[in-house]
Amino acid sequence: MPSTRRNRFVLAAGVCVLGAVAAVTGHALTQRDPGVPAAKGADTAPCRRITGAAPESLGGFSRWDSDATGVAVWGDRRIVLRCGVTPPGPTEDLCVAVDGVDWVVDSRHSTQTRKVVVTYGRVPATQVVLEGGNKPDAALIDLSRLVAPIPQRSHCIDTP
């Protein structure tokens, strides 16, 4: 009889260990980033479409789920997308066109290792923060495809 009681204890302990491992593994597989706040205009159909269609991998980084509406995060905040930010007005900041989407480099918030860009002429506007060297810049190609369906109302770059 004592061996049966011992077997039940070992079995119960094994089940508890497996449950703990499953919980930790499940948490790792569904990484969440609660620290990026939603923009004021994030709760719009275009923003829900953008974040819903955001790729699982971007710039070599895996996507993290966010608790905030209109936010997508990759690689422990190496790339952060926030849809619904206030659109920039006329500016002297550098503007680049990527696959038909105008992006303004926000010089006030960018540094040598951090680039902050915002779509120009689209409402809602989308902000992207790129941390690190130039490697994440290629991510703007994929992100431009996401925001391109939002109608462009004005351009910061003259297009022929």
Secondary structure, 3 states (H helix, E strand, C coil): CHHHHHHHHHHHHHHHHHHHHHHHHHHHHCCEECCCCCCCCCCCHHHHHHHHHCCCEECCEEEEEECCCCEEEECCCCEEEEEEECCCCCCCCCEEEECCEEEEECCCCCCCCEEEEEECCECCEEEEEEECCCHHHHHHHHHHHHHCCCCECCCCCCCC
